[in-house]
Amino acid sequence: MSAKFEKKGTNDGVLTFSIEPAMVEKGLTQAFNKVKKNLNVPGFRKGKVSRQVFNRMYGEAALYEDALNAVLPEAYEAAIKEAGISPVSQPKIDVESMEKGQDWIITAEVTVKPEVKLGEYKNLTVEKQDREVTEEDVDARIKREQEAQAELVIKEDEAAVEGDTTVIDFEGFLEGEAFEGGKGENHSLELGSNSFIPGFEEQLVGKKAGEDVEVKVTFPEDYQAEDLAGKEAIFKVKIHEVKAKELPELDDEFAKDVDDSVESLDELKEKYRKELTESKEAAATEAKDEAAIRQAVDNAEIVELPHVMVHDEVHRSMDEFLNNMQRQGIAPDMYYQLTGSTEEDLHKQFEGEADVRTRTNLVIEAIADAENIEVTQEDMDKEISELAEQYNMPVAQVKKVLTEDMLKHDIRMKRAVEVVTESATEK
């Protein structure tokens, strides 16, 4: 076989390659065996006609298309390997010549992986991340638990203040007419939670149980119900109860109620301090690693990203997102209906991220090549075992899902990332 790639643009070109007579003959045999099963030829039982008889009756050229389809995948893979290119698009195949007894000459228009010129990617300096856990952080965590343990106590003849919970009936009107979905009974509303239309909750502050209140609001321009967006409405509200939060005392009993593994408030604080430290350390390390990778990508040069690569990344992200939704019982059509969006909107949402991810992946692959990262069978076996444990799957099932090429690629990418992140320092 001979293969030659000729560039026609930044990332586009034509791959010309030959298919030798021996491989052509292999394809012709496969094509004939497939066709003869359904042939009815006088003097022969069905499917028993010889190749010579077939050629006299129909001509060998009748098998050429099927023969090419049979051998093309193998020939194309060998050609791109010989030409030393990495196509990122499906080839547009054209036949230059198919002469009996001679090499068949094929061309394929392809888009190839762009050239990446690496800049500095080792021993990078990134901004120092905050890893310190303060007393304020611990107190804030304690405060959240205290709020969660709070009880609501009815206020007798006292005005509502922000933070209180009111129990209300309400009905909304547009130009004197009640509108659909604007009515509720015995609804608990925490004042200051911003869970109602802007301006609604503020008008209940200072009111008492038993009062009737007329609340005037304007729906936001981007309100999900288009028939209400930007319109003024009046809500007639009846306040049944006003309840105040009663916080528990911050003492040892509180600590034991919150976490039965501790005996005192000091122990609870120490436990939270340790948890917050671990969480902050992990977040800081992740931020540092992301900053280092981002810097390595910024230091590299890619003249032009192939549109097909970005397009494929967008659809991969969309599929992953919609599959996650489906696992939660939300089909794609339902998601679009609930969010008032379309498939085109989701596509646009992922476009910017896809550009960054594609560029990042190309740079990391280039680093793996520059570092001559090799993957052994032992490496792959270890990766499979770890994945099986992580996803609680049998090893055999993981092997079915992941091909050897996929495994090698993933391991090389991980190690290339480690080259960047482990050599980076904070300053």
C-alpha positions as a printed NumPy array, in Angstrom:
array([[  0.   ,   0.   ,   0.   ],
       [  1.068,   3.561,  -0.63 ],
       [ -0.599,   6.49 ,   1.114],
       [ -0.067,  10.229,   0.682],
       [ -1.75 ,  13.146,   2.459],
       [ -1.957,  16.537,   0.768],
       [ -3.031,  19.554,   2.814],
       [ -5.763,  21.725,   1.311],
       [ -6.327,  24.042,   4.274],
       [ -5.261,  24.584,   7.877],
       [ -6.705,  21.272,   9.028],
       [ -8.229,  19.83 ,   5.836],
       [ -6.682,  17.696,   3.146],
       [ -6.939,  14.749,   0.779],
       [ -5.58 ,  11.3  ,   1.612],
       [ -4.78 ,   9.243,  -1.51 ],
       [ -4.132,   5.548,  -1.008],
       [ -4.071,   2.277,  -2.925],
       [ -5.659,  -1.101,  -2.269],
       [ -3.428,  -3.907,  -3.526],
       [ -4.794,  -6.717,  -5.77 ],
       [ -4.5  ,  -9.318,  -2.997],
       [ -6.78 ,  -7.282,  -0.729],
       [ -9.092,  -6.522,  -3.666],
       [ -9.401, -10.26 ,  -4.301],
       [-10.224, -10.806,  -0.624],
       [-13.026,  -8.246,  -0.932],
       [-14.326,  -9.775,  -4.181],
       [-14.527, -13.193,  -2.506],
       [-16.467, -11.765,   0.427],
       [-18.793,  -9.897,  -1.939],
       [-19.407, -12.964,  -4.105],
       [-20.137, -15.215,  -1.112],
       [-22.663, -12.666,   0.091],
       [-24.376, -12.273,  -3.3  ],
       [-24.494, -15.928,  -4.408],
       [-26.741, -16.941,  -1.475],
       [-29.714, -15.306,  -3.213],
       [-28.878, -16.149,  -6.858],
       [-31.172, -18.395,  -8.903],
       [-29.212, -19.586, -11.954],
       [-30.613, -22.281, -14.295],
       [-28.71 , -25.544, -13.858],
       [-27.488, -24.661, -10.345],
       [-29.088, -25.071,  -6.963],
       [-29.756, -21.773,  -5.201],
       [-26.538, -20.399,  -3.746],
       [-24.333, -22.976,  -5.532],
       [-23.308, -21.026,  -8.642],
       [-19.534, -20.822,  -9.224],
       [-17.522, -17.595,  -9.365],
       [-16.551, -18.216, -12.991],
       [-20.2  , -18.64 , -14.08 ],
       [-21.173, -15.488, -12.157],
       [-18.401, -13.48 , -13.875],
       [-19.535, -14.675, -17.351],
       [-23.169, -13.825, -16.652],
       [-22.885, -10.553, -14.743],
       [-19.275,  -9.441, -15.025],
       [-16.818,  -9.167, -12.134],
       [-17.383,  -5.394, -11.951],
       [-20.838,  -6.13 , -10.495],
       [-19.025,  -7.111,  -7.291],
       [-16.757,  -4.05 ,  -7.08 ],
       [-18.948,  -1.84 ,  -4.889],
       [-19.594,  -4.572,  -2.309],
       [-15.925,  -5.615,  -2.442],
       [-14.788,  -2.038,  -1.767],
       [-17.184,  -1.72 ,   1.175],
       [-15.772,  -4.954,   2.6  ],
       [-12.088,  -3.936,   2.52 ],
       [-12.271,  -0.135,   2.783],
       [-12.292,   0.142,   6.627],
       [ -9.11 ,  -1.926,   6.97 ],
       [ -7.426,  -0.181,   4.024],
       [ -8.361,   3.28 ,   5.3  ],
       [ -7.02 ,   2.562,   8.814],
       [ -3.748,   1.32 ,   7.339],
       [ -3.527,   4.396,   5.079],
       [ -3.955,   6.963,   7.87 ],
       [ -1.364,   5.106,   9.924],
       [  1.111,   5.131,   7.024],
       [  0.425,   8.811,   6.285],
       [  0.853,   9.669,   9.974],
       [ -2.378,  11.685,  10.272],
       [ -5.168,  11.751,  12.864],
       [ -8.529,  12.385,  11.184],
       [-11.24 ,  13.932,  13.353],
       [-14.063,  13.698,  10.799],
       [-15.73 ,  11.001,   8.736],
       [-13.914,  10.731,   5.384],
       [-15.563,  11.728,   2.12 ],
       [-14.535,   8.777,  -0.088],
       [-14.043,   8.975,  -3.846],
       [-12.809,   6.292,  -6.256],
       [-10.01 ,   7.295,  -8.626],
       [ -9.634,   3.947, -10.381],
       [-10.788,   0.328, -10.041],
       [ -8.957,  -1.608, -12.745],
       [ -8.915,  -5.395, -12.84 ],
       [ -5.605,  -6.834, -11.685],
       [ -4.262,  -3.438, -10.612],
       [ -4.199,  -1.391,  -7.4  ],
       [ -7.469,   0.383,  -6.719],
       [ -6.808,   4.068,  -6.089],
       [ -8.989,   5.791,  -3.493],
       [ -9.107,   9.371,  -2.18 ],
       [-10.563,  10.55 ,   1.128],
       [-11.248,  14.159,   2.037],
       [-10.634,  14.485,   5.786],
       [-10.236,  17.001,   8.569],
       [ -7.243,  16.191,  10.745],
       [ -6.31 ,  17.   ,  14.313],
       [ -4.713,  20.464,  14.387],
       [ -1.065,  21.001,  15.187],
       [ -0.437,  22.096,  18.785],
       [  2.66 ,  24.15 ,  19.561],
       [  3.266,  23.74 ,  23.264],
       [  4.512,  26.571,  25.416],
       [  5.579,  26.244,  29.061],
       [  3.588,  23.54 ,  30.807],
       [  5.871,  22.405,  33.641],
       [  6.924,  24.262,  36.812],
       [  4.183,  26.838,  36.356],
       [  3.369,  29.366,  39.066],
       [ -0.271,  29.936,  39.969],
       [ -2.043,  32.172,  42.457],
       [ -1.977,  30.864,  46.021],
       [ -5.265,  29.363,  47.134],
       [ -6.857,  30.044,  50.512],
       [ -6.738,  26.934,  52.667],
       [ -7.278,  28.515,  56.099],
       [-10.396,  27.695,  58.102],
       [-11.311,  30.553,  60.433],
       [-13.423,  30.667,  63.58 ],
       [-15.989,  32.573,  61.513],
       [-16.232,  29.595,  59.129],
       [-16.853,  27.202,  62.045],
       [-19.372,  29.565,  63.649],
       [-21.216,  29.907,  60.336],
       [-21.503,  26.118,  60.103],
       [-22.804,  25.965,  63.676],
       [-25.239,  28.771,  62.855],
       [-26.645,  26.836,  59.9  ],
       [-27.272,  23.829,  62.132],
       [-28.88 ,  26.085,  64.731],
       [-31.197,  27.516,  62.058],
       [-32.057,  23.999,  60.902],
       [-32.995,  23.034,  64.481],
       [-35.112,  26.152,  65.004],
       [-38.777,  25.852,  65.962],
       [-41.537,  28.139,  64.709],
       [-43.501,  29.754,  67.544],
       [-46.754,  31.627,  66.943],
       [-46.547,  35.357,  67.707],
       [-49.605,  36.648,  69.533],
       [-50.696,  40.123,  68.358],
       [-47.172,  40.966,  67.175],
       [-46.231,  42.43 ,  63.808],
       [-44.292,  40.278,  61.345],
       [-40.62 ,  41.079,  60.817],
       [-38.191,  39.795,  58.218],
       [-37.303,  36.188,  58.988],
       [-40.765,  35.411,  60.381],
       [-42.996,  32.867,  58.65 ],
       [-46.543,  33.853,  57.724],
       [-49.38 ,  31.453,  56.956],
       [-51.533,  33.094,  54.264],
       [-54.344,  32.737,  51.77 ],
       [-53.821,  34.743,  48.593],
       [-55.441,  35.382,  45.225],
       [-53.985,  37.409,  42.36 ],
       [-55.864,  39.721,  39.98 ],
       [-54.977,  41.379,  36.657],
       [-57.173,  44.394,  35.899],
       [-59.743,  43.094,  38.351],
       [-59.829,  39.56 ,  36.922],
       [-58.443,  36.561,  38.835],
       [-55.756,  34.732,  36.828],
       [-54.938,  31.043,  36.664],
       [-52.291,  29.829,  39.104],
       [-52.493,  32.94 ,  41.257],
       [-54.371,  31.418,  44.196],
       [-53.2  ,  29.58 ,  47.307],
       [-54.481,  28.635,  50.759],
       [-52.651,  28.106,  54.072],
       [-49.349,  28.768,  52.344],
       [-46.291,  29.136,  54.592],
       [-44.107,  32.027,  53.415],
       [-40.848,  33.023,  55.104],
       [-40.439,  36.785,  54.804],
       [-37.085,  37.624,  53.263],
       [-36.714,  34.26 ,  51.518],
       [-37.358,  35.888,  48.114],
       [-39.432,  32.888,  47.094],
       [-42.367,  35.024,  45.876],
       [-42.575,  37.749,  43.234],
       [-40.197,  40.668,  44.002],
       [-41.903,  43.176,  46.325],
       [-44.512,  40.736,  47.67 ],
       [-42.887,  39.676,  50.929],
       [-41.803,  43.196,  51.934],
       [-45.452,  44.334,  51.988],
       [-46.305,  41.762,  54.683],
       [-43.626,  43.057,  57.071],
       [-45.295,  44.97 ,  59.901],
       [-48.628,  43.175,  59.476],
       [-50.321,  40.972,  62.103],
       [-52.317,  37.747,  62.127],
       [-55.939,  38.339,  61.145],
       [-55.188,  41.269,  58.832],
       [-56.261,  41.495,  55.195],
       [-53.563,  43.016,  52.998],
       [-53.657,  44.217,  49.4  ],
       [-50.271,  43.575,  47.83 ],
       [-49.322,  45.349,  44.586],
       [-46.512,  43.861,  42.474],
       [-45.129,  43.885,  38.947],
       [-44.132,  40.566,  37.419],
       [-40.537,  40.503,  36.084],
       [-40.082,  40.907,  32.32 ],
       [-38.476,  37.454,  32.155],
       [-41.213,  35.731,  34.213],
       [-41.733,  32.117,  33.083],
       [-45.466,  32.621,  32.424],
       [-45.37 ,  34.877,  29.353],
       [-48.978,  36.073,  29.836],
       [-47.941,  37.591,  33.199],
       [-44.442,  38.871,  32.355],
       [-44.055,  42.62 ,  32.943],
       [-47.656,  43.108,  34.107],
       [-48.923,  44.731,  37.302],
       [-51.047,  42.586,  39.608],
       [-52.888,  42.919,  42.897],
       [-52.921,  40.084,  45.421],
       [-55.573,  39.945,  48.103],
       [-53.887,  38.339,  51.105],
       [-55.346,  37.024,  54.363],
       [-52.78 ,  36.49 ,  57.159],
       [-53.772,  33.589,  59.396],
       [-50.633,  33.285,  61.526],
       [-47.284,  34.913,  62.127],
       [-44.533,  32.636,  63.431],
       [-41.092,  33.53 ,  64.727],
       [-38.039,  31.31 ,  64.701],
       [-37.   ,  30.176,  68.139],
       [-33.359,  29.097,  68.021],
       [-32.054,  26.405,  70.382],
       [-29.351,  27.337,  72.89 ],
       [-25.822,  26.68 ,  71.7  ],
       [-24.762,  24.246,  74.393],
       [-23.66 ,  20.648,  74.831],
       [-27.244,  19.345,  74.562],
       [-27.615,  21.102,  71.217],
       [-24.371,  19.512,  70.022],
       [-25.549,  16.007,  70.993],
       [-28.913,  16.57 ,  69.265],
       [-27.137,  17.582,  66.077],
       [-24.525,  14.789,  66.108],
       [-24.748,  11.821,  68.452],
       [-21.056,  11.036,  67.946],
       [-20.02 ,  14.072,  70.047],
       [-20.485,  14.857,  73.738],
       [-20.026,  18.639,  73.771],
       [-20.265,  21.819,  71.724],
       [-16.475,  22.051,  71.652],
       [-16.269,  18.548,  70.174],
       [-18.836,  19.48 ,  67.513],
       [-16.859,  22.599,  66.609],
       [-13.653,  20.574,  66.359],
       [-15.359,  18.018,  64.132],
       [-16.714,  20.778,  61.858],
       [-13.279,  22.44 ,  61.792],
       [-11.731,  19.18 ,  60.552],
       [-14.451,  18.656,  57.926],
       [-14.17 ,  22.25 ,  56.703],
       [-10.376,  21.954,  56.538],
       [-10.585,  18.795,  54.402],
       [-13.217,  20.365,  52.159],
       [-11.297,  23.614,  51.739],
       [ -8.045,  21.757,  51.09 ],
       [ -9.689,  19.669,  48.354],
       [-11.306,  22.744,  46.785],
       [ -8.024,  24.667,  46.892],
       [ -6.083,  21.811,  45.297],
       [ -8.704,  21.495,  42.562],
       [ -8.578,  25.259,  41.933],
       [ -4.778,  25.198,  41.811],
       [ -4.788,  22.28 ,  39.343],
       [ -7.394,  23.962,  37.137],
       [ -5.364,  27.181,  37.113],
       [ -2.226,  25.291,  36.087],
       [ -3.98 ,  23.465,  33.254],
       [ -5.608,  26.717,  32.105],
       [ -2.166,  28.378,  32.045],
       [ -0.642,  25.483,  30.075],
       [ -3.471,  25.765,  27.537],
       [ -3.055,  29.557,  27.298],
       [  0.693,  29.077,  26.73 ],
       [  0.056,  26.722,  23.79 ],
       [ -0.75 ,  27.759,  20.241],
       [ -3.461,  26.216,  18.055],
       [ -3.94 ,  28.106,  14.796],
       [ -7.503,  26.944,  14.186],
       [ -9.873,  24.537,  15.918],
       [-11.702,  22.247,  13.464],
       [-15.412,  23.029,  13.6  ],
       [-16.235,  19.318,  13.521],
       [-14.334,  18.722,  16.784],
       [-16.198,  21.504,  18.604],
       [-19.498,  20.301,  17.124],
       [-18.848,  16.727,  18.316],
       [-17.918,  17.985,  21.8  ],
       [-21.16 ,  20.009,  21.995],
       [-23.236,  16.947,  21.161],
       [-21.262,  14.74 ,  23.551],
       [-22.002,  17.226,  26.349],
       [-25.664,  17.473,  25.353],
       [-26.038,  13.688,  25.329],
       [-24.374,  13.412,  28.745],
       [-26.605,  16.15 ,  30.181],
       [-29.83 ,  14.713,  28.753],
       [-28.892,  11.177,  29.862],
       [-28.437,  12.5  ,  33.419],
       [-31.877,  14.137,  33.182],
       [-33.362,  10.874,  31.925],
       [-31.904,   8.987,  34.897],
       [-33.888,  11.406,  37.072],
       [-37.057,  10.572,  35.15 ],
       [-37.03 ,  13.672,  32.932],
       [-37.161,  12.889,  29.206],
       [-35.645,  15.429,  26.741],
       [-39.081,  16.639,  25.544],
       [-40.173,  17.142,  29.152],
       [-36.954,  19.045,  29.961],
       [-37.469,  21.432,  27.036],
       [-41.092,  21.94 ,  28.063],
       [-40.261,  22.571,  31.738],
       [-37.467,  25.046,  30.94 ],
       [-39.2  ,  26.705,  28.005],
       [-36.108,  26.001,  25.892],
       [-35.307,  24.117,  22.697],
       [-32.609,  21.722,  21.488],
       [-31.041,  24.708,  19.692],
       [-30.924,  26.667,  22.988],
       [-29.156,  23.753,  24.711],
       [-26.72 ,  23.515,  21.803],
       [-25.815,  27.208,  22.192],
       [-25.457,  26.774,  25.957],
       [-22.701,  24.18 ,  25.491],
       [-20.909,  25.845,  22.552],
       [-18.603,  28.09 ,  24.617],
       [-17.638,  25.293,  26.993],
       [-17.059,  22.916,  24.062],
       [-14.515,  25.277,  22.506],
       [-12.534,  25.448,  25.769],
       [-12.751,  21.687,  26.408],
       [-11.671,  20.821,  22.864],
       [ -8.672,  23.151,  23.084],
       [ -7.778,  21.774,  26.533],
       [ -7.992,  18.141,  25.385],
       [ -5.758,  18.843,  22.394],
       [ -3.116,  20.485,  24.589],
       [ -3.17 ,  17.634,  27.133],
       [ -2.83 ,  15.068,  24.309],
       [  0.136,  17.058,  22.958],
       [  1.744,  17.029,  26.436],
       [  1.278,  13.244,  26.637],
       [  3.079,  12.938,  23.281],
       [  5.85 ,  15.357,  24.315],
       [  6.403,  13.385,  27.538],
       [  6.391,  10.057,  25.647],
       [  3.842,   8.65 ,  28.094],
       [  3.42 ,   4.902,  27.578],
       [  0.684,   2.683,  29.025],
       [  1.334,  -0.932,  30.004],
       [ -1.098,  -3.827,  30.386],
       [ -0.553,  -3.586,  34.141],
       [ -1.653,   0.074,  34.021],
       [ -4.843,  -0.887,  32.175],
       [ -5.658,  -3.749,  34.534],
       [ -5.259,  -1.411,  37.508],
       [ -7.497,   1.226,  35.886],
       [-10.192,  -1.362,  35.145],
       [-10.129,  -2.612,  38.76 ],
       [-10.445,   0.943,  40.105],
       [-13.338,   1.743,  37.759],
       [-15.106,  -1.493,  38.689],
       [-14.824,  -0.606,  42.371],
       [-15.853,   3.022,  41.813],
       [-19.009,   2.139,  39.868],
       [-19.706,  -1.146,  41.685],
       [-19.533,  -3.118,  38.45 ],
       [-17.959,  -6.518,  37.641],
       [-14.512,  -6.242,  36.036],
       [-15.76 ,  -8.186,  32.996],
       [-18.524,  -5.632,  32.437],
       [-16.065,  -2.724,  32.567],
       [-13.9  ,  -4.491,  29.976],
       [-16.922,  -4.766,  27.67 ],
       [-17.704,  -1.053,  27.981],
       [-14.148,   0.261,  27.489],
       [-11.932,  -0.652,  24.553],
       [ -8.155,  -0.925,  24.944],
       [ -7.692,   2.308,  22.946],
       [-10.128,   4.191,  25.201],
       [ -8.333,   2.968,  28.321],
       [ -4.899,   3.877,  27.016],
       [ -6.115,   7.335,  25.984],
       [ -7.698,   8.043,  29.379],
       [ -4.61 ,   6.908,  31.311],
       [ -2.281,   8.976,  29.095],
       [ -4.494,  12.049,  29.599],
       [ -4.488,  11.589,  33.397],
       [ -0.724,  11.299,  33.514],
       [ -0.251,  14.313,  31.262],
       [ -2.457,  16.346,  33.61 ],
       [ -0.318,  15.174,  36.541],
       [  2.837,  16.371,  34.754],
       [  1.353,  19.874,  34.73 ],
       [ -0.346,  19.962,  38.126],
       [  2.259,  18.186,  40.25 ],
       [  5.048,  20.47 ,  39.035],
       [  3.008,  23.671,  39.523],
       [  3.584,  25.822,  42.605],
       [  1.468,  28.447,  44.339],
       [  2.691,  31.94 ,  44.994]])
